[in-house]
Amino acid sequence: MQVEVNSVWQVSSLDGNADGLYRVLAIYSEIDLLILFRITEDKKLERPISAPLSSYIDLVNKKSITMSEYELPAYLNCKEEDIPKTQLLKRDNSYQLIFDLVSLPDFLLDITTNNRSKLVVAHADRQKTYVQKIYRALNLYWKYGQEPNALLPAYKLSGGLGKVRTAGKVKRGRPVQISTPTFSVFEGVNTEEHDKAIILKAMKKFALKGRKVPFTKVYDQMLKEYYSDELLSAESEQREPIVPNYRSFLYWARKLIPQNELIRKQTNKGDFERNRRGLIGSATDHTEVPGSCFELDATVLDVHIVSEFQRNHVLGRPTLYCVVDKESRMIVGLHVSMEYASWRAGRQALVNSFTSKKQYCDRFGITIEEAEWPCNHIPQRLLCDRGEFICKDAEQLAVPLIGHLSIAPPYRADWKGIVERRFKILNDTLVHQLMGTTRGRHYIRGDRDPRLEAALTLNEVTKMLIDAVLEHNSAIFESLAAQSTLLVESDLKPTPLNYWMIHLHKHRHALIKANEADIRARLLPSVTVSMTSKGIRLNKDMYYQCEREEFDTWKTIARNTGSWKLEARIDQDNSSFIYVRLQSDENFTRCELMKRSSIFEERHAADVVFFEDWKKLQIKNDKPGKASLERYDRKNETIKNAKESLKSELPLASKVERTKDMKERRRQMILDNRLAPDDFEHPGELSNTIAEISNGAGNRKKKVISLLKRKRDEKL
């Protein structure tokens, strides 16, 4: 198992150090040493420790040390633009306080080998601050992954969210607003513990009796039942009664009784099941090594694609985002979509670059081992176009998790020569050989329109691009042989994959690991979803669910009290899942697509958009046709004839006659239909049968049944 910078391990039996969770801060393979930091939840300041790298790896192989994960606090998983400027300023000031220290290549060695680091003391003097402040910032930086955002102030953890506070003498809550100065308003009293007990008792007695009762009525009954003495005393003394007001009662009633229980107890079991329950349904680099810099760029592919739903519908040319490691020439990630070049699509490529590729390839029917595409790391620096960050203060937009962002000047493609060269390779080896390709040329009069030859879907093009990337990463590039002696020393072919792997194995890289859930939470496009009675709704047709125990309870609440909005992250490459922040103080939870929305299983965002557009057009273009108009005319003609026939009938003496003997007439009609002429071989038989029935009116029913049976048997 590979030991990498920023990875988290469960450590035991390590040279007398305390057992627990540790983060790898640095690896010095030349001197057989690595630096660790113990992750704890107490406020005591910790110092990094050092350990022999070879001994550490031996313990890993013996399973005494196992790889683990550390979930970052929820307040760190937010977009840069959502962080208040005051918090950003505090973060930047804290980072500047320690920047000179963490930038020193030997700082971690110094702090682990000296009980009192002279570097920290001297730095504190220069900054005109105290040493403990420096160490507090360093502890946060090490604990939360060695990134600037680790120093964000934890304001969201302040204030005792969800905790019940003890009331003082001052009345809590919003005061009653009165515009007229002549009126005086009783300030009210705080709700004490005995008042809460009474509110709970009143709710159980008056509100939870199998039927819905208005809160106003329950409040009135509570005052009469439990505060009658105080009400009478206040009236006799001509003062305001010292009782909880209605707003306090409403607040504590909803707080003391879970909403789901309130919904259940205010109706019977049958009504709940029918109508109320939820429906089923980094230290700076000094040498160029893998991870020093990733290049990100986009290009419009020279091929037209068709819809997954209807292949005769051409969607146009997709956009390919490619991420390449500058040093090794390794294509570390890609993203293909119908989005134009933008930060929305660019960060999808970054997610792909920073996460494991095995599951990604499985989705397209390509089975690989992790070693075939071992790129799930974060670089020290990212180089990209201004087009991906065309927003306010683009140069200052720090990509989450990445230490440094560089933006190439306009019209300077040479700054990203590595990734630009990858585009040419992919076009020459694959794209220009596909049906519907433009071959990089503009359409010339007389040429066959390439759109007419388009036959491949977005998923099919992506699948072939993945194979092309795997082929590229395993291809020989002569220039790599002269960049490092490790390939020659190990007798390895100069391929991007070999260059990447040997440098990882020898710990000569600047790559960092991060939790996949944190990566997706920070980089995936943000959308707003709704918690409904049917599940989590992304749009009109896409519903998601999770394995949380409270999920059915939330659906029940949504059905009875209305839906509510939730923050989510979506993956444009795969609609089968989304990440949702189910509670405001939680991290994102992965939610899977429900069966009712299975048509969108593993669909790309482009196919979802096509489906929505198709449905809109079907509704818009739904106009009455010839057949519908004919049916409409027949209906009107029938109604008209019926009205005319009714008018031609002789008028009745009274309205009563029209409805008189309705049951008898209905029975006679049924009898006439039973004695249809088709049941008799000769016309005279029908008359004889009717005569027989008429002669015995008392036994009419029996005779009819008998005659019908006889006639049926004769025919058989």
BELUR-V593608 format. One line per field, one symbol per residue. ss: DSSP state (H for helix, E for strand, C for the rest). psi: psi as a letter, one per 40 degrees, with the letter a starting at -180 (. if undefined). burial: I if it has 16 or more other C-alpha atoms within 10 Angstrom, else O. A space follows every 10 residues. Layout:
# BELUR-V593608
ss = ???
psi = ???
burial = ???
This chain:
# BELUR-V593608
ss = CCCCCCCEEE ECCCCCCCCE EEEEEEEEHH HCEEEEEEEC CCCCCCCCEE EEHHHHHHHH HCCCCEEECC CCCHHHCCCH HHCCHHHHHH HHHHHHHHHH HHCCCCHHHH HHHCCCCHHH HHHHHHHCCC HHHHHHHHHH HHHCCCCHHH HCCCHHHCCC CCCCCCCCCC CCCCCCCCCC CCCCCCCCCC CCHHHHHHHH HHHHHHHCCC CCCCHHHHHH HHHHHHCHHH HHHHHHCCCC CCCCCHHHHH HHHHHHCCHH HHHHHCCCHH HHHHHHCCCC CCCCCCCCCE CCCEEEEEEE EEEEEECCCC CCCEEEEEEE EEEEECCCCC EEEEEEECCC CCHHHHHHHH HHHHCCCHHH HHHCCCCCCH HHCCCCCECC EEEECHHHHC CCCHHHCCCC CCCEEEECCC CCHHHHHHHH HHHHHHHHHC HHHCCCECCC CCCCCCCCCH HHHCCCEHHH HHHHHHHHHH HHHCCECHHH HCCCCHHHHC CCCCEHHHHH HHHHHCCCEC CECCCHHHHH HHHCEEEEEE EECCEEECCC CCEEECCCCC HHHHHHHHHH HCCEEEEEEE CCCCCCEEEE ECCCCCCCEE EEECHHHHHH CCCCHHHHHH HHHHHHHHHH CCCCCHHHHH HHHHHHHHHH HHHHHHHHCC CCCCCHHHHC CHHHHHHHHH HHHHCCHHHC CCHHHHHHHH HHHHHCHHHH HHHHHHHHHH HHHHHC
psi = hhhiheihih hifgfeihia hihhdihgdd efiihihhhi eiehhiiiii ihdddddddd deedhiiaih hiidedgiid eehidddddd dddddddedd deehdedddd ddehdhhddd ddddddefii dddddddddd dddfefidee ehhfdeeief heihihiadh hiihihhhdh eehihhdiii hidddddddd dddddddffe ihhidddddd dddddefddd ddddddefih igihiddddd ddddddhidd ddddeeiidd ddddedihid .hiiieihih edhihhiiih ifiiiiiddh eehhdahihh hhhhhddeeh heiihhieii hidddddddd dddeiieddd dddefhhiid edgfgfihid ihhiiddefg ahfddehhhi ehdhhhhiii fgdddfdddd ddddddddec deeiheiefe iihihdihhd deeheiiddd dddddddddd dddeihhddd dediedddde fiigiddddd dddddefgif iiiihddddd dddihhihih hieeahhdad ehiiiieide dddddddddd eiiiiihihi hddheeiihh gdideiiihh hihidefede hfiidddddd dddddddddd egihaddddd dddddddddd dddddddeih iididdddei fddddddddd ddddfideeh didddddddd dddddgddfd dddddddddd ddddd.
burial = OOIIIIIIII IIOOOOOOOO IIIIIIIOOO OOIIIIIIIO OOOOOIOIII IIIOOIIOII OOOOIIIOOI OIIIIIIIII OOOOOOOIOO IIOIIOIIIO IIOOOOIIIO IIOOOOOOOI IOIIOOOOOO OOOIIIIIII IIIIIIIIII IIIOOOOOOO OOOOOOOOOO OOOOOOOOOO OOOOOOOIII IOOOIIOIII OIIOOIIIOO OIOOIOOIIO IIIOOOIOOI IOOOOOOOOO IOIIOOOIII OIIOOOOOII OIIIIIIOOO OIOOOIIIIO OIIIIOOOII IIIIIIIIOI IIIIIIIIOO OOOIIIIIII IIIIIIIIII IIIIIIIIII IIIIIIIIII IIIIIIIIOI IOOOOOOOOO OOIIIIIIII IIIIIIIIIO OOOOOOOIII IIIIIIIIOO OOOOIIOIII OIIOOIIOOO IIOIIIIIIO OOOOOOOOOI IOIIIIIIIO IIIIIIOIII OIIIOOOOOI IOOOOIIOOO OOIIIIIIII IIIIOOIIII IIIIIOIIII IIIIIIOOII IIIIIIIIOO OIIIIIOOOO IIIIIIIIII OOIOOIIIII IIIIIIIIII IIOOOOIIII IIIIOOOOOI IIIIIIIIOI IOOOOOOOOO OOOOOOOOOO OOOOOOOOOO OOOOOOOOOO OOOOOOOOOO OOOOOOOOOO OOOOIOOOOO OOOOOIOOIO OOIOOOOOOO OOIIOOOOOO OOOOOO
